[in-house]
């Protein structure tokens, strides 16, 4: 794939800033929007895990249960709700409604649910259930016991699905051409990763041991840390709405949207969206890629978080460590976004770039799982505490894998949607990002639940997890090869049609 950007911008300009001056009016607001949405996403990713894992009588075992029995049904319901909204309102109004729901929830959680947790959490009933039921369902009981924290976890997970994946990327793909995306998306990813650095640093700073008595909120430093987080989330959400409205009023006019639909808006259902996946091999390949990433990462992360909880049982310590991991991942991803993502996408074929994440996750994930299986032997051989080394290797795996996700995986996945017609793009994205990604995470959780019932502990099930992990990655890579051929053929066809239309 020939890179014409050097001719258009010059060597260093094409490498660092391949944006035309007249494009800044659209690009910079999009950059700021993505920065704010990504800041919330990275902040929530750290806090939601800390809140649910370190809650009373909880643990890492709660994650597989909450992702299957709570997050997945809520994601399906939310996708149905989103589909109903898109059938009735414009995309702009849908954005305002969805953002308002999340902002309202974080406000209610901060000022109503969290202060009243001692009255709302049914600890006595949960204790009776724990005494009557097997040890293997402890995670399910913990969801019920700490239901307000579980609700926060669900809404945090839905932020990544509803706001980041569906709303933001749906908007970006609608107003961006393939040529623009190859130049824009790498820089946009860099902005989101800078937001990750700030979110990680905020988590480290907020998760201190100091309790500010002059702030009339909370019983301990952890409660105040949640207050600081949610206030930042609410402000960021409001600013996102303001920027989005300015864009739609001053830059993105209906006549200027890429691939505008010329037909009347058709009402669809979630089931019709999924039927479309079965009919389109192109969308099915994207769905398999999304499932592959979420399934493989969930398989590894649950084991890593279980060992991290053993090392850092305190909420502030756990969240502070997660903040450091987020900072390291975001710095690596920001560096990759600045120097690699856009240039790799412009220089090489879609398939070659899209293969980098599964290969990287395969190498780092299998290395971590191998050590987790033989950690005591390896720890004695290396003369290092096994638990500390296991957590460190798991952190490195998470840092490199998620850095590849936030740069190359997200960019190539979203570019794959762009050549599709508007109707297929909207329906396919709602089904894949709205529910498909949840199915991947829930699939990993179902596997962990089944293995927990058989082996009793996450450590005992790790060899089986490693074998399943390898199979998932291989299927993911096969889907990348298949989609790469279809993507190049579709783009070539569209370019040929444009040339024919221009010459005539």
C-alpha positions in Angstrom: 0.0 0.0 0.0 1.6 3.2 -1.2 1.8 6.1 1.3 1.0 9.3 -0.5 1.1 11.4 2.7 4.8 12.2 2.4 4.1 13.8 -0.9 1.2 15.7 0.5 2.8 16.9 3.7 6.5 16.3 3.7 8.5 13.6 5.5 8.3 14.8 9.1 4.9 16.5 8.8 3.4 13.2 7.5 5.0 11.3 10.3 3.9 13.6 13.2 1.0 15.8 12.1 -0.7 14.7 8.8 -3.6 17.1 9.3 -4.5 19.9 6.9 -5.1 23.4 8.4 -8.7 23.5 7.1 -9.4 20.2 8.9 -8.5 21.6 12.4 -12.0 22.9 12.9 -13.3 19.3 12.8 -10.3 17.4 14.1 -9.5 19.4 17.3 -13.1 19.2 18.7 -13.1 15.4 17.9 -9.8 15.1 19.6 -11.1 16.9 22.7 -14.3 14.8 22.8 -12.3 11.5 22.6 -9.9 12.8 25.2 -12.8 13.4 27.7 -14.6 10.1 26.9 -11.3 8.2 27.3 -10.5 9.9 30.5 -13.8 8.7 32.0 -13.3 5.2 30.5 -9.8 4.8 32.0 -10.8 6.2 35.4 -13.8 3.9 35.6 -11.8 0.9 34.5 -9.6 1.2 37.6 -12.3 2.2 40.1 -14.9 -0.4 39.1 -12.6 -3.3 39.6 -11.3 -1.9 42.9 -14.8 -1.2 44.2 -16.2 -4.7 43.5 -13.2 -6.8 44.1 -12.3 -5.3 47.5 -15.9 -5.0 48.7 -17.0 -6.9 51.9 -16.9 -10.7 51.4 -16.1 -10.2 47.7 -12.9 -11.0 45.7 -11.8 -11.6 42.1 -14.3 -14.5 41.8 -17.1 -11.9 41.6 -15.9 -10.7 38.2 -17.0 -13.8 36.1 -20.4 -13.8 37.8 -21.2 -10.1 37.4 -20.1 -10.1 33.8 -22.4 -13.0 32.9 -25.4 -12.6 35.1 -25.6 -8.8 35.4 -23.5 -6.9 32.8 -24.5 -9.1 29.8 -28.3 -8.8 30.4 -27.9 -5.1 31.0 -25.9 -4.7 27.9 -28.6 -6.4 25.9 -31.3 -4.3 27.4 -29.3 -1.1 26.8 -28.7 -2.1 23.2 -32.4 -2.7 22.7 -33.0 0.8 24.4 -30.4 2.3 22.1 -31.9 0.7 19.0 -35.4 2.1 20.0 -33.9 5.6 20.5 -32.2 5.5 17.1 -35.5 4.5 15.5 -37.2 7.5 17.0 -34.6 10.2 17.3 -31.7 11.6 15.4 -28.2 10.5 16.3 -27.5 13.9 17.9 -30.5 13.6 20.2 -29.6 10.0 21.0 -26.1 11.1 22.1 -27.6 13.7 24.5 -30.0 11.2 26.0 -27.4 8.5 26.6 -24.8 10.9 28.0 -27.5 12.4 30.3 -28.4 9.0 31.7 -24.8 8.3 32.7 -24.1 11.7 34.2 -27.3 11.4 36.2 -26.3 8.0 37.5 -22.9 9.0 38.7 -24.5 12.0 40.5 -27.0 9.7 42.2 -24.4 7.2 43.1 -22.1 9.8 44.6 -24.6 11.8 46.7 -27.3 9.1 47.5 -26.2 5.5 47.1 -22.7 5.5 48.4 -23.4 7.6 51.6 -26.3 5.2 52.3 -24.5 1.9 51.6 -24.7 0.7 55.2 -28.5 0.9 55.1 -28.8 -0.5 51.5 -26.5 -3.5 51.5 -28.3 -6.6 52.8 -25.3 -8.2 54.7 -27.5 -10.3 57.0 -29.4 -11.9 54.2 -26.2 -12.4 52.2 -24.6 -14.2 55.2 -27.5 -16.6 55.4 -27.2 -17.4 51.7 -23.4 -17.9 52.0 -23.9 -20.4 54.8 -26.6 -22.3 52.9 -25.0 -22.4 49.4 -21.7 -23.9 48.1 -18.4 -22.0 48.2 -18.3 -21.8 44.4 -21.2 -19.3 44.2 -19.5 -16.8 46.6 -19.1 -14.4 43.7 -22.9 -14.4 43.0 -23.7 -13.7 46.6 -21.2 -10.8 46.7 -23.1 -9.2 43.8 -26.3 -9.2 45.8 -24.5 -8.3 49.1 -22.9 -5.1 47.6 -25.6 -4.3 45.0 -24.8 -0.6 44.8 -21.2 -1.3 44.0 -22.4 -3.9 41.4 -24.6 -1.3 39.8 -21.6 1.1 39.6 -19.6 -1.7 38.0 -22.3 -2.3 35.4 -22.7 1.4 34.5 -18.9 1.6 34.2 -18.8 -1.4 31.8 -21.7 0.1 29.8 -19.8 3.4 29.5 -17.2 1.6 27.4 -19.9 -0.1 25.3 -22.6 2.5 24.9 -20.6 5.8 25.0 -17.1 4.9 23.8 -17.7 2.1 21.3 -21.2 2.7 19.9 -21.8 6.5 20.3 -18.4 8.0 19.9 -17.0 5.6 17.2 -20.3 5.6 15.4 -20.2 9.4 15.2 -16.5 9.3 14.2 -17.0 6.8 11.4 -20.1 8.7 10.1 -18.2 11.9 9.6 -14.8 10.5 8.6 -13.7 9.0 5.2 -11.2 6.1 4.9 -8.5 8.6 3.8 -9.2 10.9 6.8 -9.3 8.0 9.2 -5.9 6.8 8.2 -4.5 10.2 9.2 -6.9 11.0 12.1 -7.3 7.9 14.1 -3.7 7.4 15.1 -3.6 11.0 16.6 -7.0 10.5 18.2 -5.7 7.3 19.9 -2.7 9.3 21.1 -5.1 11.8 22.7 -7.1 9.0 24.4 -3.9 7.6 25.8 -2.8 10.9 27.2 -6.2 10.9 28.9 -5.3 7.5 30.3 -2.0 8.8 31.8 -4.0 11.6 33.5 -6.7 9.2 34.7 -4.0 6.9 36.1 -2.2 9.7 37.8 -5.6 10.9 39.3 -6.2 7.4 40.6 -2.8 7.4 42.3 -3.3 10.8 43.8 -6.9 10.3 44.9 -6.2 6.8 46.4 -4.1 8.2 49.3 -4.5 7.5 53.0 -5.4 11.1 53.9 -8.9 11.9 55.0 -9.9 15.5 54.6 -12.1 16.3 57.6 -13.0 19.7 56.1 -14.9 17.9 53.3 -18.3 16.9 54.6 -18.4 13.6 52.8 -17.5 10.0 53.5 -16.2 8.0 56.4 -12.7 7.3 55.1 -10.2 8.3 52.4 -11.6 5.7 49.9 -15.1 7.3 50.1 -13.6 10.7 49.3 -11.5 9.2 46.5 -14.8 8.0 44.9 -16.2 11.5 45.4 -13.3 13.1 43.6 -13.6 10.6 40.8 -17.3 11.0 40.2 -17.1 14.8 40.2 -14.5 14.6 37.5 -16.6 12.2 35.5 -19.6 14.5 35.7 -17.7 17.6 34.6 -16.0 15.6 31.8 -19.4 14.3 30.6 -20.9 17.8 30.5 -17.9 19.2 28.6 -18.3 16.3 26.1 -21.9 17.3 25.4 -21.0 21.0 24.9 -18.3 20.1 22.4 -20.5 17.7 20.5 -23.2 20.3 20.2 -20.8 22.9 18.9 -19.5 20.4 16.3 -23.0 19.6 15.1 -24.0 23.3 15.0 -20.8 24.7 13.4 -18.9 22.0 11.5 -20.8 18.7 10.9 -23.8 19.8 8.9 -26.0 17.0 7.4 -25.0 17.7 3.9 -21.3 17.3 4.8 -21.5 13.9 6.4 -19.6 11.1 4.8 -21.8 8.5 2.9 -25.1 10.2 3.8 -28.1 7.9 3.6 -30.4 8.9 0.8 -33.2 6.7 2.0 -35.8 7.2 4.7 -34.6 6.0 8.1 -35.8 2.4 8.6 -36.8 1.2 12.0 -34.9 -1.9 13.1 -34.8 -4.2 16.1 -31.9 -5.8 17.9 -32.8 -9.2 16.4 -32.8 -7.8 12.9 -29.3 -6.4 13.6 -28.1 -9.8 14.6 -29.7 -11.4 11.5 -27.6 -9.0 9.5 -24.4 -10.5 11.0 -25.4 -13.9 9.9 -26.0 -12.7 6.3 -22.8 -10.6 6.0 -19.5 -12.5 6.2 -17.8 -9.1 6.4 -19.6 -8.1 9.6 -19.3 -11.6 10.9 -15.5 -11.4 10.6 -15.5 -8.1 12.6 -17.7 -9.7 15.2 -15.3 -12.7 15.6 -12.3 -10.2 15.9 -14.1 -8.3 18.7 -15.2 -11.5 20.4 -11.6 -12.8 20.2 -10.1 -9.8 21.8 -12.6 -9.6 24.7 -12.6 -13.3 25.3 -8.8 -13.7 25.4 -8.3 -10.6 27.6 -11.0 -11.7 30.1 -9.5 -15.2 30.4 -6.1 -13.7 31.4 -7.3 -10.7 33.4 -9.4 -12.6 36.0 -6.4 -14.7 37.0 -4.1 -11.6 37.2 -6.6 -9.6 39.3 -7.0 -12.5 41.7 -3.3 -12.6 42.3 -3.2 -8.8 42.5 -5.9 -8.8 45.2 -3.7 -11.2 47.3 -0.8 -8.8 47.0 -2.9 -5.6 47.6 -6.0 -6.4 49.7 -6.6 -2.8 50.7 -8.9 -0.7 48.4 -6.6 2.3 48.3 -3.5 0.1 47.7 -5.3 -1.9 45.0 -6.6 1.2 43.2 -3.2 3.0 43.5 -1.5 0.0 41.8 -4.2 -0.1 39.1 -3.5 3.6 38.6 0.3 2.9 38.0 -0.6 0.2 35.5 -2.9 2.6 33.7 -0.2 5.2 33.5 2.4 2.8 32.1 -0.1 1.4 29.6 -1.2 4.9 28.5 2.4 6.2 28.1 3.2 3.2 25.9 0.1 3.6 23.9 0.6 7.3 23.5 4.1 6.7 22.2 2.8 4.0 19.8 -0.1 6.3 18.7 2.3 9.1 17.9 5.1 7.3 16.1 3.5 4.0 14.9 -0.2 3.7 14.5 -1.0 6.2 11.7 2.3 5.3 9.9 1.7 1.6 10.0 -1.9 2.0 8.8 -0.9 4.2 5.9 2.2 2.1 4.9 0.9 -1.5 5.2 -2.2 -3.5 4.4 -5.1 -3.6 6.8 -4.6 -7.2 7.6 -0.9 -6.9 8.5 -1.6 -4.1 11.0 -4.6 -5.9 12.4 -2.5 -9.0 13.1 -0.2 -7.2 15.5 -2.6 -7.2 18.5 -3.4 -10.9 18.5 0.2 -11.9 18.1 1.3 -9.5 20.9 -1.5 -10.8 23.2 -0.6 -14.4 22.4 3.0 -14.0 23.3 2.5 -11.9 26.5 -0.6 -13.8 27.7 0.9 -17.3 27.2 4.0 -16.2 29.0 2.0 -15.0 32.0 -0.2 -18.1 32.1 2.9 -20.3 31.9 4.4 -18.6 34.9 1.1 -18.6 36.8 1.0 -22.4 36.4 4.6 -22.9 37.5 5.1 -19.8 39.7 6.4 -21.5 42.8 9.0 -23.4 40.8 10.0 -20.4 38.7 10.0 -18.1 41.8 12.4 -20.5 43.6 14.6 -20.7 40.6 14.8 -17.0 40.1 15.0 -16.2 43.8 12.0 -13.9 43.7 8.7 -14.0 45.7 6.3 -15.9 43.4 3.2 -13.7 44.0 5.1 -10.5 43.4 6.6 -11.8 40.2 3.3 -13.2 39.0 1.5 -9.8 39.5 4.4 -8.0 37.8 4.3 -10.3 34.7 0.5 -10.0 34.6 0.8 -6.2 34.7 3.2 -6.2 31.8 0.9 -8.4 29.9 -2.0 -6.1 30.5 0.1 -3.0 29.7 1.3 -4.3 26.3 -2.0 -5.9 25.3 -4.2 -3.0 26.2 -1.7 -0.5 24.6 -2.1 -2.5 21.3 -5.9 -2.4 21.8 -6.1 1.3 22.2 -3.9 2.0 19.2 -3.9 -0.7 16.5 -6.9 -2.8 17.4 -9.4 0.0 17.8 -8.1 1.9 14.8 -8.2 -1.1 12.4 -11.6 -2.3 13.7 -13.2 1.2 13.2 -11.6 1.6 9.8 -13.1 -1.7 8.8 -16.6 -0.2 9.3 -16.1 2.9 7.2 -16.5 1.4 3.6 -19.9 -0.1 4.6 -23.1 1.6 3.6 -24.7 3.7 6.4 -27.5 1.3 7.1 -25.2 -1.7 7.5 -22.7 0.3 9.4 -25.3 1.5 12.0 -26.9 -1.9 12.4 -23.7 -3.9 12.4 -22.0 -1.6 14.9 -24.9 -1.7 17.3 -24.9 -5.5 17.3 -21.1 -6.0 17.4 -20.1 -3.2 19.9 -23.4 -3.1 21.8 -23.6 -6.8 22.6 -20.9 -8.7 20.7 -18.1 -7.3 22.9 -20.1 -8.2 26.0 -20.6 -11.7 24.7 -16.8 -12.0 24.5 -16.2 -10.9 28.1 -19.2 -13.0 29.3 -17.9 -16.0 27.4 -14.6 -15.8 29.3 -16.6 -15.4 32.5 -18.7 -18.5 31.7 -15.5 -20.5 31.1 -14.1 -19.3 34.4 -17.4 -20.1 36.3 -17.4 -23.6 34.8 -13.8 -24.2 35.7 -14.3 -22.9 39.2 -17.1 -25.4 39.8 -14.7 -28.2 38.7 -11.4 -27.1 40.2 -12.6 -24.9 43.1 -9.9 -22.1 42.6 -8.7 -19.9 39.8 -5.1 -21.2 40.3 -6.2 -24.8 39.8 -8.0 -24.0 36.5 -5.2 -22.0 34.9 -3.8 -24.9 32.7 -7.3 -25.3 31.1 -7.5 -21.5 30.7 -4.2 -21.5 28.8 -5.4 -24.1 26.3 -8.6 -22.3 25.6 -6.7 -19.0 25.4 -4.5 -20.4 22.6 -7.5 -21.6 20.6 -9.3 -18.3 20.8 -6.2 -16.4 19.5 -5.9 -18.7 16.5 -9.5 -18.2 15.5 -9.1 -14.4 15.9 -6.1 -14.4 13.6 -8.0 -16.5 11.0 -10.8 -13.9 11.0 -8.2 -11.1 10.5 -6.9 -12.8 7.3 -10.4 -13.3 5.9 -11.6 -9.7 6.7 -8.4 -8.2 5.2 -9.2 -9.6 1.8 -12.8 -8.4 1.9 -11.8 -4.9 3.2 -9.2 -4.3 0.4 -11.6 -5.5 -2.3 -14.4 -3.3 -1.0 -12.1 -0.2 -0.8 -10.7 -0.9 -4.3 -14.3 -1.2 -5.6 -15.3 2.1 -4.1 -12.2 3.9 -5.3 -12.9 2.6 -8.8 -16.5 3.8 -8.7 -15.3 7.3 -7.6 -12.8 7.5 -10.5 -15.5 6.4 -13.0 -17.9 9.0 -11.6 -15.3 11.7 -11.7 -14.2 11.0 -15.3 -17.8 10.9 -16.5 
